[in-house]
Amino acid sequence: MTSAQIREIAETKAADMTGASIDDMMRSIEGTARSMGLVVEG
C-alpha cells in the first residue's frame, strides 16, 4: 500500500473515526495494514 492509498482510506473513514486527525487515522490504518501482512510504502 502507498501513503496515498492510506490517506484515501483515512479520508473515507473520517466520519467513523471521531476525534482523530487525518494523520492519527493514517497511523492507525498503517498499523492495521501491517498486522494483516501488507507492506506499507512511503
C-alpha positions in Angstrom: 0.0 0.0 0.0 1.1 3.5 -0.6 0.7 6.5 1.6 -1.7 8.0 -0.9 -3.9 4.9 -0.6 -3.8 5.1 3.2 -4.7 8.8 3.1 -7.7 7.9 0.8 -8.9 5.3 3.3 -8.4 7.7 6.2 -10.5 10.4 4.5 -13.2 7.9 3.6 -13.3 6.6 7.2 -13.1 10.0 8.8 -16.8 10.1 9.6 -16.5 6.8 11.5 -13.3 7.6 13.4 -14.3 10.6 15.6 -11.8 12.7 17.5 -8.7 11.9 15.5 -6.8 13.9 12.9 -6.1 12.5 9.4 -2.5 11.8 10.4 -3.6 9.9 13.5 -6.1 7.9 11.4 -3.4 7.2 8.9 -1.1 5.8 11.6 -3.9 3.6 12.9 -4.7 2.3 9.4 -0.9 1.7 8.7 -0.7 -0.4 11.8 -3.7 -2.4 10.9 -2.4 -3.0 7.4 1.0 -4.2 8.7 -0.7 -6.5 11.1 -2.6 -8.0 8.2 0.7 -8.6 6.4 0.6 -5.8 3.9 3.7 -3.8 3.1 3.3 0.0 3.5 5.5 2.1 1.3 6.3 5.8 1.6 
